[in-house]
């Protein structure tokens, strides 16, 4: 091989192996076809370098076997990019058939990705169902708790109140009254006890029936509740008899309150199906006594007994009366 041929061969090697395209001197360029070969190899270098960096945009202008292979590779890679984009959008039917082992790996990856996504979707659907069930369970439990709390509140109320009239029952009144009297005595605060009996209630029941009698009791308690002060309270003592405690009220004050109660009852007829019916009530009032121990279990009963004596006087005086009995009045009556 002559020198010119050796130089041409060396130039081609540099075109293939060197990092940069070598300059072609005049001697080599003078060889017929060498300039075209140089240009073709330089273009192939540029395109392959672009492919190696992920750039599939170059236009392949050269022709021949290598150019055809590069065009085919470029088309396949562009199609594969499109397929990856389709997979990204949720099309898991995409398969690569032209890159050998890579095709198998890609297809396996897409299949596994589809299975994983389907599994996640099933789990998500299950989670949604479980969440809905849990939410329903929580709602049911909350409803049950609310119902239980309402029942508990209702039972506590019924345990301390008369179910017909809503007034305190006898036991609850006595417990509350004993605490109030003990507290008042410790601060030298006067209190009063009063008994109320609805006049001729048995006759009223016989005339209007038990439903009418129940309506009368409810009517009276409703009227009284609007007259009592916040510190006062009442209880159903038994049948048509009611008991009151007036806190921080001497005998004069208590009697004024009770007189107001009597007037309201007498002036407010009971509305029954048979028509409006007037009812009246009699009252006995007494006041706490100095020097007595409010902790004595007989203390409140002695006050009630005195109020009962006063109530008896009110009935004996013709009913629809208020009788207030002071401490000094007791010995002469017993």
C-alpha positions in Angstrom: 0.0 0.0 0.0 1.4 3.4 -1.0 1.7 6.3 1.3 -1.4 8.0 0.1 -3.5 4.8 0.8 -2.0 4.5 4.3 -2.9 8.1 5.0 -6.4 7.6 3.8 -6.8 4.5 6.0 -5.4 6.3 9.0 -7.9 9.2 8.3 -10.8 6.7 8.2 -9.7 5.2 11.6 -9.6 8.6 13.1 -13.1 9.3 11.8 -14.3 6.2 13.5 -12.3 6.3 16.8 -11.4 9.9 17.6 -13.6 12.1 19.8 -13.5 14.9 17.2 -13.8 14.9 13.5 -10.3 15.1 11.9 -9.4 17.6 9.3 -8.9 16.1 5.8 -5.7 17.4 4.1 -5.5 18.0 0.4 -3.6 14.8 -0.3 -6.4 12.7 1.1 -9.1 14.9 -0.4 -7.6 14.4 -3.8 -8.4 10.6 -3.6 -11.5 10.0 -5.7 -14.6 9.4 -3.5 -12.7 10.2 -0.3 -14.5 13.5 0.3 -17.9 11.9 0.1 -16.8 9.1 2.4 -15.5 11.6 4.9 -18.8 13.5 4.8 -20.9 10.3 5.2 -18.9 9.0 8.1 -18.9 12.4 9.8 -22.8 12.5 9.5 -23.0 9.0 10.9 -20.8 10.0 13.8 -23.1 13.0 14.5 -26.3 11.0 14.4 -24.9 8.2 16.6 -23.7 10.7 19.1 -27.2 12.3 19.2 -28.8 8.9 19.7 -26.4 8.1 22.5 -27.6 11.3 24.4 -31.3 10.5 23.8 -31.8 12.9 21.0 -33.8 11.2 18.2 -34.5 14.4 16.3 -31.7 14.5 13.7 -32.7 13.9 10.1 -30.7 11.2 8.4 -29.8 12.4 4.9 -27.1 9.9 4.0 -28.0 6.6 2.3 -26.8 3.1 2.5 -26.9 0.1 4.8 -25.7 1.9 8.0 -28.0 4.8 7.3 -30.9 2.4 6.8 -30.1 0.7 10.1 -30.0 4.1 11.9 -33.3 5.1 10.4 -34.8 1.9 11.5 -33.4 2.3 15.0 -34.6 5.9 15.1 -38.1 4.9 14.1 -38.2 2.1 16.7 -36.9 4.4 19.4 -39.4 7.1 18.5 -42.2 4.5 18.5 -41.0 3.2 21.9 -41.1 6.8 23.3 -44.7 7.0 22.1 -45.5 3.7 23.7 -44.1 4.8 27.0 -46.3 7.9 26.8 -49.3 5.7 26.2 -48.4 3.5 29.2 -48.1 6.7 31.2 -51.7 7.5 30.2 -52.9 4.1 31.3 -52.7 2.0 28.1 -51.0 -1.2 29.4 -51.6 -3.1 26.1 -48.4 -1.6 24.6 -45.7 -4.2 23.8 -42.2 -3.8 22.3 -41.2 -6.5 19.8 -38.1 -5.1 18.2 -35.4 -4.8 20.9 -34.7 -8.3 22.0 -34.0 -8.6 25.7 -35.0 -5.0 26.2 -38.4 -5.8 24.7 -38.9 -8.7 27.1 -37.9 -6.5 30.1 -40.1 -3.6 28.9 -43.1 -5.9 28.3 -42.6 -7.6 31.7 -42.4 -4.2 33.4 -45.6 -3.0 31.7 -47.4 -6.2 32.7 -46.2 -5.9 36.3 -47.1 -2.2 36.4 -50.6 -3.1 35.2 -51.0 -5.8 37.8 -49.7 -3.5 40.5 -52.1 -0.8 39.5 -55.0 -3.2 39.4 -54.1 -4.5 42.8 -53.9 -0.9 44.1 -57.3 -0.1 42.6 -58.8 -3.2 44.2 -57.3 -2.3 47.5 -58.5 1.3 47.1 -62.0 0.0 46.3 -61.9 -2.2 49.3 -60.6 0.7 51.4 -63.5 2.9 50.2 -66.0 0.1 51.2 -64.3 -0.3 54.6 -64.2 3.4 55.1 -67.9 3.7 54.3 -68.7 0.7 56.6 -66.6 2.3 59.3 -68.3 5.6 58.9 -71.6 3.9 59.1 -70.5 2.0 62.2 -69.3 5.2 63.8 -72.6 6.9 62.9 -74.5 3.9 64.4 -72.3 4.0 67.5 -72.8 7.8 67.9 -76.5 7.4 67.5 -76.5 4.6 70.0 -74.4 6.7 72.4 -76.8 9.7 71.9 -79.8 7.4 72.6 -78.0 5.9 75.6 -77.2 9.4 76.9 -80.8 10.5 76.3 -82.1 7.4 78.1 -79.6 7.9 81.0 -80.7 11.6 81.3 -84.3 10.5 81.1 -83.8 7.8 83.8 -82.0 10.2 86.1 -84.8 12.7 85.6 -87.4 10.0 86.3 -85.5 8.9 89.4 -85.7 12.3 90.9 -89.0 13.7 89.4 -92.6 12.8 89.4 -93.4 11.4 86.0 -96.8 13.0 85.8 -96.2 16.6 86.8 -92.4 17.0 86.5 -92.1 18.2 90.1 -89.5 16.7 92.3 -90.6 13.4 93.8 -90.8 13.1 97.6 -87.4 11.4 98.1 -85.5 13.9 95.9 -87.3 16.9 97.5 -86.4 15.7 101.0 -82.7 15.1 100.1 -82.4 18.5 98.5 -84.4 20.3 101.2 -82.1 18.8 104.0 -79.0 20.0 102.1 -80.5 23.5 101.6 -81.7 23.8 105.2 -78.3 22.7 106.5 -76.5 25.2 104.3 -78.9 28.0 105.2 -78.5 27.3 108.9 -74.7 27.6 108.6 -75.1 31.1 107.2 -78.1 32.2 109.4 -80.4 32.4 106.3 -84.1 31.9 107.0 -86.1 29.3 105.0 -89.7 28.3 104.9 -91.6 25.1 104.2 -95.1 25.1 102.8 -97.7 22.3 102.1 -100.3 22.7 99.4 -103.4 20.5 99.0 -105.8 20.8 96.0 -109.3 21.4 97.4 -111.9 18.6 97.0 -109.6 16.7 94.6 -111.4 13.4 95.2 -114.7 14.9 94.2 -112.9 16.5 91.1 -111.6 13.0 90.2 -115.0 11.4 90.6 -116.6 14.1 88.4 -114.0 14.4 85.7 -112.2 11.0 85.8 -108.6 10.2 86.5 -107.5 11.8 83.2 -109.1 15.0 84.2 -107.5 14.8 87.6 -104.1 14.2 86.0 -104.7 17.3 83.8 -105.5 19.3 86.9 -102.3 18.3 88.7 -100.2 19.1 85.6 -102.0 22.5 85.3 -101.4 23.4 88.9 -97.6 22.6 88.7 -97.3 24.6 85.5 -98.9 27.6 87.1 -96.8 27.4 90.2 -93.6 27.1 88.3 -94.1 30.6 86.9 -94.6 32.1 90.4 -91.6 30.4 92.2 -88.3 32.2 92.4 -85.1 30.6 91.1 -84.1 29.7 94.7 -87.5 28.0 95.4 -88.4 24.4 94.6 -91.4 22.2 94.9 -92.1 18.4 95.1 -95.1 16.2 94.9 -95.6 15.0 98.5 -98.3 12.5 97.7 -101.5 12.4 95.7 -102.8 16.0 95.3 -100.5 17.3 98.0 -97.3 19.3 97.2 -94.5 20.6 99.3 -92.3 23.8 98.8 -89.1 25.1 100.2 -88.5 28.9 100.0 -84.8 29.7 100.5 -83.7 33.0 102.0 -87.4 33.8 102.9 -88.8 34.6 106.3 -92.4 33.8 107.1 -93.8 37.0 105.8 -92.0 36.7 102.5 -93.0 33.1 102.1 -96.6 33.8 102.8 -96.7 36.5 100.1 -95.3 34.1 97.6 -97.8 31.4 98.6 -100.7 33.8 98.5 -99.7 34.7 95.0 -99.7 31.0 94.1 -103.2 30.6 95.6 -104.5 33.5 93.6 -103.0 32.3 90.3 -104.5 28.8 90.8 -108.0 30.1 91.7 -108.1 32.5 88.8 -106.8 30.0 86.1 -109.4 27.3 85.3 -108.4 23.9 84.1 -109.2 23.3 80.4 -110.9 20.0 80.0 -112.8 18.4 77.1 -116.0 19.0 79.1 -115.1 22.7 79.5 -113.2 25.0 81.8 -113.3 24.1 85.5 -112.1 26.2 88.4 -110.0 24.6 91.1 -108.6 26.0 94.4 -105.9 25.0 96.9 -105.2 25.3 100.6 -101.8 26.1 102.0 -99.9 25.8 105.3 -96.7 27.7 105.8 -94.0 27.7 108.5 -90.5 29.0 109.0 -87.3 27.4 110.2 -86.6 27.8 113.9 -83.5 29.1 115.6 -81.6 26.8 117.8 -82.5 23.6 116.1 -79.9 21.3 114.5 -80.6 21.0 110.7 -78.5 17.8 110.8 -81.1 16.1 113.0 -83.1 13.7 110.8 -86.3 14.8 112.6 -85.6 18.5 111.9 -87.3 18.7 108.5 -90.1 16.4 109.6 -90.9 18.7 112.5 -91.2 21.6 110.0 -93.4 19.6 107.8 -95.6 18.6 110.8 -96.0 22.3 111.6 -96.8 23.2 108.0 -99.4 20.3 108.1 -101.0 21.9 111.2 -101.2 25.2 109.3 -102.7 23.4 106.3 -105.3 21.8 108.5 -106.3 25.2 109.8 -106.6 26.5 106.2 -109.0 23.6 105.3 -111.0 24.2 108.5 -111.3 27.9 107.7 -113.2 27.0 104.5 -110.3 26.0 102.1 -108.8 28.2 99.4 -106.8 29.8 102.2 -103.2 30.4 103.3 -102.3 29.9 106.9 -98.8 30.9 108.1 -97.8 29.3 111.4 -94.9 30.9 113.3 -92.9 29.2 116.1 -94.8 31.0 118.8 -98.1 29.7 117.5 -97.1 26.0 117.8 -97.7 25.1 121.4 -101.2 26.3 121.5 -102.2 24.2 118.5 -100.6 20.9 119.4 
